[in-house]
Amino acid sequence: MTDPTLPAPGALTGVTVLDLSRVLAGPYAAQMLADLGATVIKIENPRDPDVSRGFPPYLTHGDEEFSAYYAQYNRGKLGVGLDLASPEGVEVLKDLVRSADVLVENFRPGTMAKLGVGWDVLHEINPRLVYTAISGYGHSGSRTRRPAFDNTAQAAGGLWSMNGYPDQPPVRVGVTIGDVSATLFAVIGTLAALRHAEATGEGQLVDVAQVDSILALTETAVVDYTVTGKVAAPAGNEHAWVRPYELFDCADGQVFFGAYTDKLWNASCDLFGTPEHKEDPEIDTMRKRFDAEVYERRVKPIVAAWLADRTKAELEELAGDVVPLTAVKTIAEVVDDPGTAERDMIVTADYGDLGVLRMFGQPIKLSATPATPGRTANRLAEHADQVLADLAGYDAARIAELRGAGVLP
C-alpha cells in the first residue's frame, strides 16, 4: 500500500492536525480538514488501534484485507502508533503538540486529562493550539461522563421521537446522524477557532456534543413547543405543516413532490394539464392548502393522480427546472448518476493489489483551492519515523530508543 499522495496546495495548507479520535465523528472531522489541505496525523494506540479498522466492507487480496469504512474516514492522513499509557508516550505527544495547530479527540470527557494530556496541559505547552473535543454530552454539565453512541444522541436530542409514522413506534434516522452532525459542527468550530488563533495567537477548546448537535437539527420542533406547547411527533413522510411536500407513488417507485408555494402550485397545475385547480376557491392559496383536512381531502388526491401513471424518469423530465420533483433513488442509482459525477462526488483511491476504492467525495467546493479527497488511508503507524523526524525533530537514534522501549510499534 502506498503512502497517501501529497495534496495540491489547499485552503488549509500549512495547518497541522493531530487526530487522536476513533470510529466516525472525530476521524471524519479530521478527514475533512485533510481534504482541504491540512497535514493530518492519525495517532493510534498500537495495542488498541481505531476499532473501525475492523469494520466491513473490506478491500481484499489473498489473506490481506483493509477496511473500506476506515479508508473513507481516514484518507489522506499520516499514521503514527503511540502508547499514551506510558510516560514516554505522553512526552512524545507533547513534543508533537508543540508544532501542531489542531488536536482532535473524541474520548469520553476526562480521559485525556487522566492520561496527563488534557486541554489545560496542552494549552500551556502550545497556547495557540485549537483543541477540538467531540463527545456525547459535552465537557460541561452533569452528564459529561455518560457513555454515548449515535443512537444515544438521536434519543437524547429529541430526533428519534419525531421520526417515523403516526401511531407506530418512532424510528431512528437510518444513518449515524448523531456522529455526522457533530462532525460538521466540530469542523465549523475548528475553523472559527483557527481564525482566532491566527489573529491573536490564542487557541481554545472547541467543545462539541453529539446530543447538542442533534438538538440543533430539529428545525421547528423547539419553537413549536416553546411558542405553542406542541410536541413534535412522527409524521411519516409529511412535513409538519408545509403541503404538498412529501413522498408520492408513481408507476415505478416513488418521488418527492414539493410544489407548495402559490407560484409552484400554479406551475404544476399547468404542467400536468389541470389549470382549473389554480382557480378552485377551496385550494387556490398556499394557506388553504396547508390546512391538514383540506390537504388530505382535496390536494393530495390531485397530486397523486398527476403522478401515479408516470415513471420516475418521465416525471423528472416533465418537471425539469420548473417544479421541485425528485425521484427517490437508491444508493446504486446515486453512485452511478451522471449528476453525481459532474459534482466529483464519487472519488477513487488506488490501494494497489487490494484494488481501487470508490467512495464519496468532498461536498465543499472551493474555486481557488479545491479539496483533494481521492487519497489513500494509512496503515497502522505507517508514517511514524517521518512524522517524528519532521514534526518533533527526533533523530533516528531517538526513534529507535522509543521503539525499543515499546512506546512505538
N, C-alpha and C positions, 0 to 999 in steps of 0.2 A: 504494500500500500504506500502510495506516495505522500509526501507532505502536502498540506493544503497549499494550493497555488497562491502566490502572493497577490493581494488585491491591487487593483488600479487605485491611484490616489482617490480617496473618498472624502466625504464631508468630515469624518472623524479620524482621518489620518493624523498620526501623532498622539492619539489617545491610547493609553494602555489600561486594559481592564483585567483584573484578576477575578476569575469565575470559580467560586468555591461551591456553587449550587448543584443541585441534583434534580433529576427527572424532567420537569417541564417548565414551571413558571420562571425560575431563575435562569436555567440554561437557554430558554427561548429569548429572554431579555438580553442576555449576553450575546446570543447569536445575532440578534437584530443589530446590535452595536458593531459586531464583526462584519456583517453585510454592508454596513455604512462606512467601513474603512478602519475601524479601531483594531488594534492588536489585542486579541483576547487570549488569555492564558487559562486553560482549564486545569484546575488543581484538584486532584483526587487522592483520597487515601488509598494507597496501593493494597491494603488489606481489606478495604471495604469501598470499592470504587462505585461510581454512579450506578445505581441499580438498573437504570434504563438501558445499560449495555446488554442486559438480558431480555429486553422486551422484543417481541416479534413486531413485524416480519423481519426476516434475515436475508442478507446477501450471502450466498454460499458458494464455496469452491472446494470440492473434496470434503475434508474434515474441518475446513476453516469456515467460520461464519462471522458476520458483523451485523449488528442491529441497525436496520434502516430507520427505526424510530430514533435511536441515539444519533444517527448520522444527520437526520433532518434538523435536530435542535442543537447540534454542536458543530456544524460545518464552519470551516474557516478558523478554527481555534488551534492553538498550540497546546500540547499536553504535558503536564508535569505531575509526577506522583510524589506526594509529600505526606509523611506521617506526623500529623499535628498533635498526636498523643505524646510525642517525645519533646523534651525541652529544645533539642536541636532543631526539630522540625518547626517549632514555633519561631525560633530565631531566623530560620530561612524565610518563613513567610514575612516576618518583619522587614527583612532586608529587601524582599520583593516589593513590599508596600512602600518603601521609601522612594521608589521610582515609578510608582503606579499613579494613575489618575482616578480610577474607579475600582471598587471591590463590590462584587455581587454575591450575596449568600441567601439561602432560603431555609436555614436551620430553624428549629424552634427557638424563640427568644430566650437568651441566657446561655445557649450552647457555646457561642463564640467567646463570651466572657469567661465561661468556665474553662475554656482552653487557654485563656490568657491573651486573646486577640480580639476582644470586643471593641465596640466603637470608640470608647474613651481612650483605650490604649493606642489604637491605630491612629486616631486623630492627633494624639500627642506626637507620635512618630512622624506623621505626614499631615500637617494641618490643612493641606489643600485636597486631601482625599475625599472623594464622594463615596460614601458607604451606603450601598443600596441593599436594604434588608426586606425580603418578601416572606410573609408568614401568614398563618391562618387568621389570627385575631389581632395582629399588630404588636408593637413594642410598648404600648401603654394600655392601661385598663386592667381589670381584674381577671381577664380571660387569656392573658398572653401565653400561658404555658399549656393551654389545651391543645391536644393533637388535632390536626385538621388535614383534610383532603379536599379535592374539588367538590365532592358531594356535601361535605361539611359547609362549604361556602354557599352552595346553592340552597341548602336547607336554612342555615342561619341568616343568610342575607335576604330571604323572602322570595327568591325567584322560583324555587321549587313549588311553593304553594300556589303560584299563579299559572303554572304551566300544565297543559293537558286539556281535558274535556270536562264540561259541566257534569256533575253527578257521578264522576268517576274519581278514583284516587289521583292526586297530582302526579305529574311525570317530570323527571329530571330532563334538563336540556341535554341533547344527545352527544354533545362534545364537552370537553373539560373546560367549560367557560369560566369556572372559578379560578383556574390557573391562568388561562389565557387573558382574561380581563386584568388580573394582577400584573401579568407580563406587560401589557400595554401601558398601564398607569405607572409601572416601575420605570419603563423606558422614558416616558414623558418627564417623570420626576428626576431621573438621572440627567437628562439633557438640560433641564432647568438648573439643576444644581451645578452641573459642569459650567454653564454660562456664568453663574455667580462666582464659582471658584476661579475661573479665568479672569474675571473682572476684579476680584478682591483678594485672591489668594486663600480664601477661606472655604474649606469643604464643609459638608454637613451630612447628617443622617437622613436618608430617604427611606421612610418607613411606610411600606405598602402592605395592607392586609387583604387577603382574599375575600373575607366577609364584607369589608368596606367596598371593595371593587364591585362585588355583585350588587350591593345595595344601590350603587351609583348607576347601574344598568337598568333599574326597574322603571324607568320612564315616568309615566304619570301616576304610578301607584302611591308614592309618598304624598304628593299634593292632593290626590283624590281623597286620601284618608284624612290628612290634616285640615282640609277645607270642608269636605262634605261628610266625613265619617265613613265613607265607602271603603270596604276592604276588598282588595283585588282578589279575584278567584279565577280558576281556569275558565277559559273562553274558547277552547278549541282553536280553530284557525282564524277566528274573527278577531278584529281589533276591538278594544274596549268601547269605542264609540264612533270611529271612522267607518263609513259604509257607503258603497261596497268596497271592501278591502280584505279579500280572503281567498281561499282556495276553492276552485270550481272544477268539476269533472269536464273532460272533453272526450273526443272519440277514442283517443289512445293514451289517456293518462289524466294528468291534472295540470292546471295553470293557475298562476296568481293573477287576479284581475283587481286593479286598484283605481278605477276612474271615479273618484268620489267628489271632486270639485264640480261646480256647475259647468265650467269650460270642458273638462274631460268627459263628463256625463253626456253633454250635448254632442260632443265629437263622436262618442261611442254610439249614440242613437243614430247618427248619420251613417257611421261606418258599417253598422250591422243592419241598416235598411229599415229602421223603425223610428223615423223622425217624429212621429206623433207623441212619443214619450217625452219629448222636450217640453211640450206644452201641457202635459197632463197636470192639472192643478193639485193633485194629491202628491206628486213626486217631482215637481218642477224646480225645487231648490235643494241645496245641499242640506240645510237644516231639516227639511221634511224627510229627506232620505235617511238621515241619521237616526230618526226615530225607530226604535227596535221593532215595534209592531208593524209599522208601515214598511220597513225594510223586508221583514220576513214575508209579509203578505203580498207586497207588490213588486219591490225592486229585485229581490233575489230570484224570483221565478223568471223575470225578464232576462237577467244576466245569464242564468242557467240555460235558457232557451237559445240565446245567442251563441253559446259555446259548445253545447252538447254534441252536435253533429260534425264539428270540425276537428281536425287533428292539431296537435301542438304546433307542428311546423306551419300549417295553414294559418293558424291564429296569430303566430308571431309575425308571419309575413303580412297578414292583413293589418295588424295593429301598427307595425313599423315604428316610425318615430312619433306617432300621434297619440296612442293610448298606452298606458302602463300595463302591459300584459306579458307575462313571462312564463315559459314552460318550467315546470318543476323537474329539474334534471338530476339524474344520478351522478355520483362522483365520476363514473366512467365517462358519461356524456360531457361533464365539465372538463375533465382532463383532456379529452380529445376535441373539444370545441375550438374552432378557429379563433374565436374571440379571446379565449384564454391564451393562446399562442401569441396573438397580437399584443398582449399586455406583458409578455415574458413571465407568465405566472406558473409555468412548468419549466424547471431548470434541471440540468443534468450534472452529475459529478461522476468522474471515472475512478472506479476502485480496482482497476487492473483486472486480475484474474477473477475477482468477485463480481465483476460486471459493472454496468453503468446504472446509477440510481437516478430515477426521475422523482422529483419532489417539488413541493410548492415553492414559488419564488418569493421575492420581496415586494410587498404591495406599495412601499414608499418609493415613488419615482421622483428622482432629483435630476433636473436638466443638466446641471454643470458637473455634478459629482455622483454619477449613478452608482447604485449598490452593486455588489459583486457576490450574489448568493450561490453561484454554482461551483462550490468548492467542497473538498472532502473534509470529513471529521477525523479527529486524531485517534490513534491507538492510545491505550493507557500509557502515560508517561513518555510518549514518543519523542518529545522535544525538550526533555529536562536539561540536558547539557547545554543546548543552545540558549535556552531562556535564562538559566542561572549564570551563564557567562555574560550574556548581553545585558540583562536587567540588574542582576545582583553583583556583577563584577567578579564572580568566583573563577579561580583558575582551575586547571584540570586536577591538581592535587587536592584542592578543597572539595571538589565534586566527588573524587574518588574516596576521600575520607568520609563524606556523608553517606555515600553508597555502602561503604564498608560497615558503617555503624547502623545500617538498616533504616536510615531516615529517608533515603531514596531507594526505589526499587532497582 
